[in-house]
Amino acid sequence: MYGIIQKGKSVKGFSLFFFLFSLYTKSMNDTIRIPGRQEIAQADTWDLSKLFAHDEAWHEALAVYETMAEKIPAFQGTLGQSAESLADYMDFSRDFGILGERLFYYADLRQTEDEGSGIARTMCGKITMVAAKAQAAGAWEGPEILAIPQTEMESFLEHPRIADYRIYLQRIIRYRPHILSDKEERIIALHAEGEGVPNDAFSVLTNVDFDFGTIDTQPLSQSSWSVFMESPDRDLRRRAYTAFYNCFESHKTTLASLYSGSVKQDVIKARIRGYKSARAAALFPDNVNETVYDNLIATVGGNLGALHRYYRLRKRALGLAELRHYDVYTPLVQSVKKKTSWNEAVELISAALAPLGDEYVSTLRAGLLGRWADRYENKGKRSGAFSAGSFTGEPYILMNYKEDSIRDVFTLAHEGGHSMHSWYSSRSNPFMHYSYTIIEAEVASTFNEDLLFKYMQKNAGSAEMRLYLINKQADELLATLYRQTMFAEFEKISHALEEGGTPLTVELLRAEYRKLLEKYFGPEMVFEAASDLEGLRIPHFYRAFYVYKYATGISASTALAERVVSGGKQEREDYFAFLKSGGSRFPIDSLKIAGIDMSSPEPIQAACQVFAKLVDELEKLL
């Protein structure tokens, strides 16, 4: 059922980059007194009443949800009887899904306000339990829809009552060639619970069992790693780097076995379902051709000159005789000291987004000055930032805003892009296909950052601010375009080796990853013996063929931002057609209506050229 299988929450835009930075800023501010939730002014918190007026109303709705869930079995065996019968079930599924989403969002957002709240945790636990039972009760939906003969289904799809569900049903039908017999599907379902073991074991091993020790009395961990790597003290960076990777070195065989097991599962599942490769299986849900993936790797690989030039610049700017792997994260330019209040940030973002017109800007501005966002840190609040846009509620934003952080202004613009994407999508589509993909999500968010960068660069009041902005933009493109493409290339190589019958030993995985390190970082970099262990510590690798979406998304948003800013009314309307598309189209198709063809290498080439120009400007300014 749609309402059961749909994600319980939408934390769009909470990228690795912002996650790491949130950990950094939180760590640096631990000495500052953090207020309790009750000390935060109501005007600075989000208003969840669009979901439920209060917790009691939520519990009343949960009882309704449980009652609805009990009705699911009654629909089994009826879907193929007639278009009317199918429509009756789809109407029920829609209503059940909308209610379930409201329940999930409210409980989860309440929990993010204070992770230690027993009340909110209990609510999350209750809705999860009810939804799990409902999912089991509705497991027959997909197979029963696929059992409807093709000619009958084509007739059903033309019925007026099916109009709002046509896309949803067509996407299920796409899977027909990869669906097995009921008995085989049951066997696969029984194995599903164990599929997450490699990922879970990796997470527990690296986040719980690993003891990285302390550096100058400060604990070293996965969370504090970025703080050490950004330190201006090179000896501190070196010692932290060595201690960190020594821990991975002592567990390298276990880590390689876990990753190898994850790759094997990807390959086996793809073969069982008749896909030509694990990558083809991973790209199938979004209907992305493998040439899109290959274009990304080939185009970025053909534009590494600017990246190598950037590392040469980094070496020179830091005054180093040789550039080491632990030198690539410390800032070239320290953040400009500038306070920006919440209201000032909203006005700045509104001015930057003016090319999008009055409706977009006034809606976002009213939401940010109103109560879309939970603005500031409080004790127990979830760190980082995200946008949680649902069908019925506001497109809520979680922030931990700091007035002295320019990055937080960009984060607010980023999450605002997600929220406005949700705002347009939910108002332009039926519930069953309003939810968009991660590729599209990353476009809408980084698009806003691009416009903010262009505006702030144009209006920079000092050379110091201009230099900071250019360096920030270059680092963002490096992290999202170049680094994620490197990760995507490693995934392609590792899966191809497994599919070709080559065992993924620790030695082979390290050797292949070292080749990529040398390829992407270039001749200026001097690597440590342990540097290639980086390939065994990336959590995204346990969700295979996912990271390419970040690189694809930022390439599309970079091209779109330039198209809208330099274009006119038609270019702007094309972009809004993309935002309103929601989940009604596959991501490559929705980007085409915005004027960007990601099946060609041109947008990626253009993004690489933008990075090259930023490096040119940095060379002049530094």
NUSE-612986 format. One record per residue (C-alpha): residue number from 1; x, y, z. Coordinates in steps of 0.02 Angstrom, whole numbers, plus 32768, in hexadecimal, padded with zeros to 4 digits. Layout:
BEGIN
NUM; X; Y; Z
...
//
This chain:
BEGIN
1; 8000; 8000; 8000
2; 803B; 80AE; 7FD6
3; 8018; 80F2; 8082
4; 807B; 8067; 80D1
5; 8112; 8057; 8061
6; 812D; 8111; 804E
7; 81BA; 8157; 80B6
8; 8189; 8188; 8165
9; 81E2; 822F; 815B
10; 8230; 82A1; 80DB
11; 82D6; 82EA; 810E
12; 82FF; 8333; 8066
13; 83A0; 8391; 8054
14; 83F7; 834B; 80EE
15; 8492; 8326; 8087
16; 8537; 82E0; 80C7
17; 8586; 838C; 80B1
18; 850B; 83E4; 8124
19; 8509; 8352; 819D
20; 85C5; 835B; 81B6
21; 85BF; 8417; 81C6
22; 8533; 840D; 8247
23; 85A0; 839A; 82AF
24; 862F; 8414; 82A0
25; 85CB; 84AD; 82D5
26; 8576; 844E; 8362
27; 861D; 8413; 83A4
28; 8668; 84C1; 839D
29; 85D4; 8508; 83FE
30; 85C8; 8484; 8486
31; 860C; 8500; 8505
32; 857C; 8578; 84E5
33; 84E4; 855F; 8552
34; 845B; 850B; 84EC
35; 83AA; 853D; 851F
36; 8324; 84C0; 8548
37; 8290; 84A9; 84D2
38; 821D; 850A; 8546
39; 8291; 85A1; 853C
40; 827D; 85B4; 8480
41; 81FF; 8638; 844C
42; 8167; 85ED; 83F7
43; 8181; 865F; 8360
44; 8229; 860A; 8343
45; 81DD; 855C; 833C
46; 817A; 8505; 82B5
47; 80BE; 84FA; 82BE
48; 808B; 8445; 82A8
49; 7FD1; 8468; 82B6
50; 7FBB; 844F; 81FA
51; 7FDE; 8398; 8222
52; 7F89; 838A; 82CC
53; 7F4F; 840D; 8348
54; 7FA0; 83B1; 83DA
55; 7FDC; 8307; 8414
56; 7F2F; 82D1; 8449
57; 7EED; 82ED; 8399
58; 7F7E; 8284; 8359
59; 7F4E; 81F2; 83CA
60; 7E9A; 81FE; 8392
61; 7ED3; 81F6; 82DB
62; 7F43; 8162; 8302
63; 7EAA; 8103; 833E
64; 7E54; 812A; 8298
65; 7EF0; 80EF; 823C
66; 7EEF; 804A; 829A
67; 7E37; 8031; 826E
68; 7E5B; 8055; 81B7
69; 7EEC; 7FD9; 81B8
70; 7E74; 7F4F; 81EF
71; 7E12; 7F69; 814E
72; 7EA5; 7F42; 80DB
73; 7E8A; 7E85; 80CC
74; 7DD8; 7EA2; 8090
75; 7E19; 7EE8; 7FEC
76; 7E85; 7E50; 7FC3
77; 7E47; 7DF6; 7F28
78; 7DDC; 7E87; 7EEB
79; 7E56; 7EF4; 7E89
80; 7E42; 7E99; 7DE4
81; 7D85; 7E8C; 7DE9
82; 7D65; 7F35; 7D97
83; 7DA8; 7FE5; 7D85
84; 7D2D; 801A; 7E0B
85; 7D6F; 7F98; 7E85
86; 7E21; 7FCE; 7E63
87; 7DEF; 8084; 7E79
88; 7D99; 805C; 7F1F
89; 7E3A; 8011; 7F5F
90; 7EA4; 80A1; 7F1D
91; 7E32; 8120; 7F72
92; 7E47; 80C3; 8015
93; 7F03; 80B6; 7FFC
94; 7F0E; 8171; 7FDB
95; 7EAE; 819F; 8079
96; 7F0F; 8121; 80DF
97; 7FB2; 8165; 8099
98; 7F8A; 821B; 80BB
99; 7F5C; 81F5; 816F
100; 7FF5; 8188; 8187
101; 8068; 820F; 8144
102; 801C; 8291; 81B9
103; 8033; 821C; 824D
104; 80E8; 81F4; 821F
105; 8119; 82A8; 81FF
106; 80CC; 82EF; 829D
107; 811A; 826B; 830E
108; 81C5; 8277; 82BD
109; 81C9; 8335; 82BC
110; 8194; 8337; 8372
111; 8223; 82C1; 8398
112; 82A3; 832F; 833E
113; 8275; 83BD; 83B5
114; 82BE; 8357; 8444
115; 830B; 82AD; 841F
116; 82FE; 8282; 84D7
117; 8242; 829A; 84DE
118; 81F1; 81F8; 8516
119; 8147; 8234; 84DC
120; 8180; 8253; 8428
121; 81E4; 81B1; 8422
122; 814C; 8150; 845A
123; 80E4; 81A1; 83D2
124; 8166; 8173; 834E
125; 816A; 80C2; 838F
126; 80AD; 80B1; 838A
127; 8096; 80ED; 82D7
128; 8128; 8082; 829D
129; 80DB; 7FE6; 82EB
130; 8030; 8004; 82A0
131; 807A; 802A; 81F5
132; 80E4; 7F8C; 81FA
133; 8049; 7F22; 821A
134; 7FEC; 7F7B; 818F
135; 807C; 7F5D; 8117
136; 8077; 7EA4; 813B
137; 7FBA; 7EA3; 8125
138; 7FCA; 7EF9; 807B
139; 805D; 7E97; 8035
140; 7FE9; 7E4D; 7FB1
141; 7FCC; 7EF6; 7F5A
142; 805C; 7EF5; 7EDD
143; 804A; 7E40; 7EA5
144; 7F8D; 7E52; 7E94
145; 7F9D; 7EEE; 7E28
146; 801E; 7E97; 7DBB
147; 7FAB; 7DFF; 7DAB
148; 7F28; 7E68; 7D50
149; 7F37; 7E3B; 7C97
150; 7F89; 7EC4; 7C30
151; 7EF1; 7EE5; 7BC0
152; 7E7E; 7EF6; 7C56
153; 7EF8; 7F69; 7CAF
154; 7F04; 7FD8; 7C15
155; 7E47; 7FE6; 7C19
156; 7E47; 800B; 7CD5
157; 7EC6; 8096; 7CBE
158; 7E4E; 80F3; 7C4B
159; 7DC4; 80F8; 7CCF
160; 7DA4; 81A9; 7D14
161; 7DB2; 8171; 7DC8
162; 7E61; 812C; 7DA7
163; 7EA5; 81D2; 7D65
164; 7EFA; 8205; 7E07
165; 7F49; 8159; 7E19
166; 7F7D; 8138; 7D66
167; 8035; 8166; 7D7E
168; 8040; 8105; 7E21
169; 7FF9; 8068; 7DCF
170; 8065; 807B; 7D33
171; 8100; 8080; 7D9E
172; 80CE; 7FDD; 7DF2
173; 80AD; 7F8E; 7D49
174; 815E; 7FBD; 7D11
175; 81A0; 7F3A; 7D89
176; 8140; 7EAC; 7D35
177; 81DB; 7E63; 7CDD
178; 8235; 7E5B; 7D84
179; 81AC; 7E10; 7DF0
180; 81B9; 7D57; 7E18
181; 813A; 7CD5; 7E4D
182; 80DE; 7CE7; 7EF2
183; 8149; 7C5F; 7F40
184; 81EB; 7CAE; 7F05
185; 81B4; 7D5A; 7F3D
186; 818C; 7D14; 7FE9
187; 823A; 7CC8; 7FF6
188; 8288; 7D6E; 7FC7
189; 821A; 7DC9; 8046
190; 8253; 7D53; 80CF
191; 8308; 7D7F; 80A6
192; 82E7; 7E3A; 80A4
193; 8304; 7E54; 815E
194; 83B5; 7E12; 814F
195; 83E4; 7E81; 80BD
196; 8410; 7F11; 812E
197; 848C; 7EAF; 8197
198; 852B; 7EEB; 813C
199; 84F5; 7FA0; 814D
200; 84BF; 7F8C; 8202
201; 8560; 7F32; 822F
202; 85C8; 7FB8; 81D9
203; 856B; 8041; 8237
204; 857B; 7FED; 82E1
205; 8631; 7FC2; 82C4
206; 8668; 8070; 828F
207; 85F5; 80D9; 82FD
208; 85ED; 8070; 839B
209; 8677; 7FEF; 83A7
210; 8706; 8054; 835C
211; 876F; 80B0; 83DE
212; 87CF; 8138; 8384
213; 881A; 817A; 8426
214; 8839; 8231; 844F
215; 88A2; 82B9; 8401
216; 88DF; 833C; 847D
217; 8859; 8305; 84F9
218; 87D0; 831B; 8475
219; 8774; 827A; 8443
220; 878A; 8244; 838F
221; 86F0; 81F6; 833F
222; 8690; 81EB; 829D
223; 8635; 8288; 82D4
224; 86CD; 82EF; 8308
225; 8738; 82B8; 8274
226; 8706; 834D; 820A
227; 8730; 83C6; 8298
228; 87E1; 8383; 82A0
229; 87F6; 8385; 81E3
230; 87C0; 843C; 81D9
231; 883B; 8472; 8260
232; 88C0; 84F0; 822A
233; 893E; 848C; 8292
234; 898F; 8417; 8214
235; 89E3; 83A8; 8296
236; 893B; 8391; 82EB
237; 88EE; 8360; 8243
238; 897B; 82E4; 8222
239; 896C; 8291; 82CC
240; 88AF; 8285; 82C0
241; 88BA; 823F; 8210
242; 8939; 81BB; 8245
243; 88D7; 8185; 82DF
244; 8834; 8181; 827D
245; 8874; 8113; 81F1
246; 88DA; 80A4; 8265
247; 8834; 806D; 82AC
248; 87F2; 8044; 81FE
249; 8896; 7FEC; 81D5
250; 8881; 7F77; 826A
251; 87D4; 7F44; 822C
252; 87F2; 7F4D; 8170
253; 87CC; 7E96; 814B
254; 8727; 7E9C; 81A7
255; 86F6; 7F3E; 8151
256; 8723; 7EF7; 80A6
257; 86BC; 7E5B; 80CB
258; 8625; 7EC4; 80FC
259; 862F; 7F2D; 805E
260; 864E; 7E94; 7FF2
261; 85B4; 7E43; 803F
262; 854C; 7EDD; 8018
263; 8586; 7EDC; 7F62
264; 8561; 7E21; 7F54
265; 84B0; 7E41; 7F90
266; 8499; 7ECA; 7F0E
267; 84D4; 7E56; 7E84
268; 846F; 7DC0; 7EBD
269; 83CC; 7E23; 7ECE
270; 83E3; 7E6D; 7E21
271; 8401; 7DC2; 7DD3
272; 836C; 7D74; 7E2B
273; 82F9; 7DFA; 7DE5
274; 833F; 7DF4; 7D37
275; 839D; 7E9A; 7D2E
276; 8439; 7E9D; 7CC4
277; 84A0; 7EE4; 7D53
278; 8495; 7F24; 7E04
279; 84A7; 7FD5; 7DC3
280; 8416; 7FBD; 7D49
281; 83AB; 7F7E; 7DD9
282; 83D8; 8016; 7E45
283; 83B1; 8092; 7DBA
284; 830F; 803D; 7D85
285; 8298; 808E; 7E05
286; 82C4; 813D; 7DC6
287; 82C8; 8101; 7D10
288; 837A; 8144; 7CFD
289; 83DD; 80FE; 7C6B
290; 848B; 80C0; 7C96
291; 84D1; 813A; 7C16
292; 84A5; 81C7; 7C8F
293; 8517; 8177; 7D10
294; 85A1; 8158; 7C91
295; 8594; 8209; 7C4C
296; 85AE; 824D; 7CFB
297; 864D; 81E8; 7D18
298; 8693; 8208; 7C6B
299; 866F; 82C3; 7C6A
300; 86B1; 82E4; 7D18
301; 8747; 8276; 7CF0
302; 876A; 82E1; 7C59
303; 8768; 8380; 7CC2
304; 87E0; 8354; 7D4E
305; 885E; 83D7; 7D19
306; 8805; 8461; 7D79
307; 87F7; 83F1; 7E12
308; 88B2; 83CC; 7E0D
309; 88D1; 8486; 7DF9
310; 8869; 84A7; 7E94
311; 88D3; 842F; 7EF9
312; 8971; 8485; 7EBB
313; 8924; 8529; 7EF2
314; 88FB; 84DE; 7F9B
315; 89AD; 84A3; 7FB1
316; 89F1; 8550; 7F87
317; 8970; 85B0; 7FEF
318; 8994; 8545; 8089
319; 8A50; 855C; 806F
320; 8A73; 84A1; 8069
321; 8B08; 8449; 801F
322; 8A96; 83B4; 7FFB
323; 89DB; 839F; 8003
324; 899E; 830E; 806D
325; 88F3; 82BD; 8077
326; 88D4; 8310; 8120
327; 88EE; 83BD; 80D2
328; 8858; 83BE; 805D
329; 87CE; 83EF; 80D8
330; 8818; 847E; 813C
331; 87CC; 8520; 80FB
332; 8834; 8588; 8083
333; 87D0; 861F; 80B8
334; 8790; 8636; 8168
335; 86D9; 8663; 8178
336; 86B6; 871C; 8170
337; 867D; 8761; 8216
338; 85CD; 879D; 81F5
339; 852E; 878F; 8259
340; 848E; 876E; 81FA
341; 83EE; 8765; 825F
342; 8364; 86EE; 822A
343; 82FC; 877B; 81E2
344; 8392; 87C2; 8186
345; 83B8; 8717; 813D
346; 8305; 8707; 80FF
347; 830E; 87B2; 80AB
348; 83B6; 8788; 805D
349; 8374; 86E3; 8019
350; 82D6; 8738; 7FD9
351; 833D; 87B7; 7F79
352; 83AC; 872F; 7F30
353; 8315; 86CA; 7EF5
354; 82C0; 875E; 7EA2
355; 82DA; 8713; 7DF3
356; 8259; 868F; 7E24
357; 81CE; 870F; 7E32
358; 8157; 874D; 7EB7
359; 80F4; 86AF; 7EDE
360; 818E; 8647; 7F04
361; 81E6; 86CF; 7F69
362; 814F; 870D; 7FCA
363; 8118; 865C; 7FF7
364; 81C4; 8629; 8035
365; 81DF; 86CE; 808E
366; 8138; 86C2; 80E8
367; 815D; 860F; 811B
368; 820A; 8635; 815F
369; 81D1; 86D1; 81BB
370; 8139; 8670; 81F5
371; 8145; 85C3; 8240
372; 817F; 854C; 81BA
373; 8227; 853E; 8210
374; 8266; 8506; 82B9
375; 82F1; 8584; 82BD
376; 836D; 8570; 834A
377; 83C7; 84EA; 83AE
378; 8380; 84AC; 8453
379; 83B3; 8420; 84C7
380; 8390; 8377; 847A
381; 8362; 83BC; 83CF
382; 839C; 8359; 8337
383; 8439; 83A4; 82EB
384; 844D; 83DF; 8238
385; 83C3; 8419; 81C5
386; 833A; 83CD; 815A
387; 8299; 83F2; 80FF
388; 8201; 8385; 8121
389; 817E; 83A9; 809F
390; 80DE; 8343; 80A8
391; 803C; 8344; 8046
392; 7FCE; 8394; 80CB
393; 8042; 83F2; 8140
394; 80B5; 8485; 8125
395; 815F; 8460; 80D4
396; 81B4; 8466; 817D
397; 826D; 8490; 8194
398; 82DE; 845E; 8223
399; 8370; 84D3; 8240
400; 83F1; 84F0; 82C8
401; 8410; 85A0; 828B
402; 84AA; 8602; 82C4
403; 84AE; 86BB; 82A0
404; 856B; 86BE; 828E
405; 856F; 8634; 8209
406; 855F; 8668; 8153
407; 8551; 85AF; 812A
408; 84AE; 85AA; 818B
409; 8466; 862D; 8115
410; 848E; 85B9; 8084
411; 8446; 8525; 80E3
412; 83A4; 8585; 80FC
413; 839C; 85AD; 8042
414; 83C0; 84F4; 801C
415; 8335; 84B3; 808C
416; 82C2; 853C; 804C
417; 82DB; 84F5; 7F9E
418; 82A2; 844B; 7FD9
419; 820C; 8494; 8031
420; 81D2; 84FA; 7F9C
421; 81E8; 845F; 7F2F
422; 8173; 8403; 7FA5
423; 80FC; 8498; 7FA9
424; 80E8; 8499; 7EEC
425; 80E6; 83DC; 7EDA
426; 805F; 83BE; 7F5C
427; 7FF0; 8443; 7F0D
428; 8006; 8403; 7E5C
429; 7FF4; 8346; 7E6E
430; 7F85; 82C1; 7EBC
431; 7FCA; 8274; 7F5A
432; 7FFB; 81D1; 7F08
433; 8081; 8223; 7E9E
434; 80AF; 82C9; 7EEC
435; 8151; 828A; 7F3C
436; 81ED; 82AA; 7ED3
437; 8295; 8250; 7EC9
438; 833A; 827D; 7F1C
439; 8383; 82B5; 7E75
440; 82F9; 8336; 7E61
441; 8302; 8366; 7F18
442; 83BB; 8390; 7F0D
443; 839B; 83FD; 7E74
444; 8319; 846B; 7ECA
445; 8385; 8486; 7F65
446; 842E; 84A8; 7F15
447; 83D8; 8516; 7E94
448; 83AC; 858E; 7F21
449; 845E; 858A; 7F62
450; 849D; 85B6; 7EB3
451; 842B; 864D; 7EAA
452; 845F; 8684; 7F59
453; 8517; 8673; 7F2C
454; 8500; 86D9; 7E8D
455; 84A5; 8762; 7EED
456; 851F; 8769; 7F7E
457; 85B6; 8767; 7F0B
458; 856E; 87F7; 7EA7
459; 854C; 8859; 7F45
460; 85E6; 8826; 7FAA
461; 861A; 88BC; 8012
462; 86D0; 888A; 801E
463; 8758; 8827; 7FC7
464; 875C; 87B8; 8061
465; 86A4; 878B; 804D
466; 86B7; 876D; 7F93
467; 874B; 86F9; 7FB0
468; 86EC; 8699; 8036
469; 8654; 8681; 7FC7
470; 86B9; 8646; 7F31
471; 871B; 85CC; 7F9B
472; 867A; 858A; 7FEB
473; 8629; 8570; 7F41
474; 86C3; 8517; 7EFE
475; 86CA; 84A3; 7F94
476; 8610; 847D; 7F83
477; 8624; 844B; 7ECC
478; 86BE; 83E6; 7EF5
479; 8665; 8386; 7F7F
480; 85C4; 8368; 7F20
481; 85FA; 8359; 7E6A
482; 86AB; 8315; 7E6A
483; 86B0; 82B0; 7F0B
484; 8606; 825F; 7EF3
485; 8635; 8232; 7E40
486; 86D4; 81E0; 7E81
487; 866B; 817B; 7EFA
488; 85F2; 814E; 7E6D
489; 8684; 8110; 7E03
490; 86C1; 80A2; 7E91
491; 8615; 8054; 7EA2
492; 8610; 8031; 7DE9
493; 86BB; 7FDD; 7DF0
494; 869A; 7F74; 7E8B
495; 85F4; 7F30; 7E4B
496; 863C; 7F0C; 7D9F
497; 86C9; 7EA9; 7DF0
498; 864D; 7E42; 7E56
499; 85DE; 7E25; 7DBE
500; 8676; 7DEE; 7D5B
501; 86A4; 7D6B; 7DDC
502; 8734; 7DC6; 7E31
503; 8732; 7DB6; 7EF0
504; 8732; 7E5E; 7F4A
505; 87C5; 7E47; 7FBF
506; 8804; 7ED2; 802F
507; 88A0; 7EE0; 7FC3
508; 883D; 7EF2; 7F22
509; 87C3; 7F71; 7F6B
510; 8852; 7FDB; 7FAE
511; 88B2; 7FD2; 7F0B
512; 881C; 8009; 7EA4
513; 87F3; 8096; 7F1B
514; 88A7; 80D4; 7F1B
515; 88A3; 80E0; 7E5E
516; 880B; 8152; 7E6D
517; 885D; 81BB; 7EF5
518; 88F3; 81D8; 7E84
519; 8883; 81FB; 7DEE
520; 8814; 827C; 7E43
521; 8890; 82D2; 7EB8
522; 891A; 82DC; 7E37
523; 89D9; 82E4; 7E41
524; 89E3; 8366; 7ECD
525; 899C; 82F0; 7F50
526; 8A0E; 8284; 7FBB
527; 89A5; 81F6; 8002
528; 89C3; 8193; 80A0
529; 89CC; 80D5; 809F
530; 8921; 80D3; 80F2
531; 88CD; 8155; 8081
532; 8877; 80D2; 8015
533; 881B; 8094; 80B0
534; 87A5; 8125; 8090
535; 874B; 80B1; 8016
536; 871B; 8041; 80A8
537; 86CE; 80C9; 8114
538; 864B; 811B; 80A3
539; 859D; 80EE; 80E7
540; 8548; 811C; 8042
541; 859B; 8086; 7FEF
542; 8520; 8017; 804C
543; 8495; 8068; 7FE7
544; 84DE; 803F; 7F3E
545; 84D7; 80B6; 7EAA
546; 848D; 8143; 7F10
547; 8518; 81C6; 7F19
548; 8511; 81EB; 7E5E
549; 846C; 8243; 7E81
550; 84C5; 82CC; 7EE1
551; 853D; 82EE; 7E52
552; 84B2; 82E6; 7DD1
553; 8444; 8358; 7E39
554; 84C6; 83E1; 7E50
555; 84F2; 83DA; 7D97
556; 843B; 83F6; 7D69
557; 8421; 8480; 7DEA
558; 84BD; 84DD; 7DB2
559; 8481; 84DB; 7CFE
560; 83CF; 850B; 7D2F
561; 8406; 859D; 7D9C
562; 8469; 85E5; 7D0B
563; 83D7; 85C6; 7C94
564; 8358; 861E; 7D02
565; 83C6; 86B1; 7D33
566; 83FE; 86D4; 7C80
567; 8355; 86A9; 7C33
568; 82A8; 86F3; 7C36
569; 81F4; 86C5; 7C5E
570; 81F8; 8621; 7BFC
571; 8292; 85E0; 7C56
572; 8243; 8609; 7CFD
573; 81A0; 85B4; 7CCE
574; 8202; 851A; 7C96
575; 8250; 8512; 7D43
576; 81A6; 851F; 7D97
577; 8166; 8493; 7D27
578; 81F2; 842A; 7D71
579; 81C5; 8459; 7E24
580; 810E; 8433; 7E06
581; 8134; 838D; 7DB3
582; 814D; 8337; 7E5C
583; 814E; 827C; 7E44
584; 80E4; 8280; 7DA6
585; 817D; 8266; 7D38
586; 8220; 820A; 7D49
587; 82AF; 827E; 7D7A
588; 8308; 8288; 7CD2
589; 8261; 82B0; 7C7E
590; 8232; 8336; 7CFE
591; 82DC; 838A; 7CE8
592; 82C2; 838B; 7C2C
593; 8225; 83F5; 7C3F
594; 8290; 846E; 7CA3
595; 8304; 847A; 7C0D
596; 8391; 8408; 7C49
597; 83B9; 8362; 7BF6
598; 841A; 82F7; 7C71
599; 8423; 8268; 7BF3
600; 84A9; 82D1; 7B9D
601; 8551; 8305; 7BE7
602; 8536; 83C0; 7BC9
603; 84F2; 83F0; 7C76
604; 8581; 8392; 7CCB
605; 85FF; 83E4; 7C58
606; 85B3; 848E; 7C82
607; 85C0; 846C; 7D3E
608; 8677; 843B; 7D29
609; 8695; 84DE; 7CCC
610; 8645; 8540; 7D5A
611; 86BE; 84EC; 7DD2
612; 8750; 8518; 7D5F
613; 871C; 85CF; 7D5E
614; 8712; 85D0; 7E1C
615; 87C3; 858B; 7E24
616; 87FA; 8614; 7DAA
617; 87B2; 8698; 7E1E
618; 87FF; 8649; 7EB8
619; 88AA; 8649; 7E65
620; 8899; 8703; 7E42
621; 8857; 8731; 7EEE
622; 88D2; 86C6; 7F4F
//
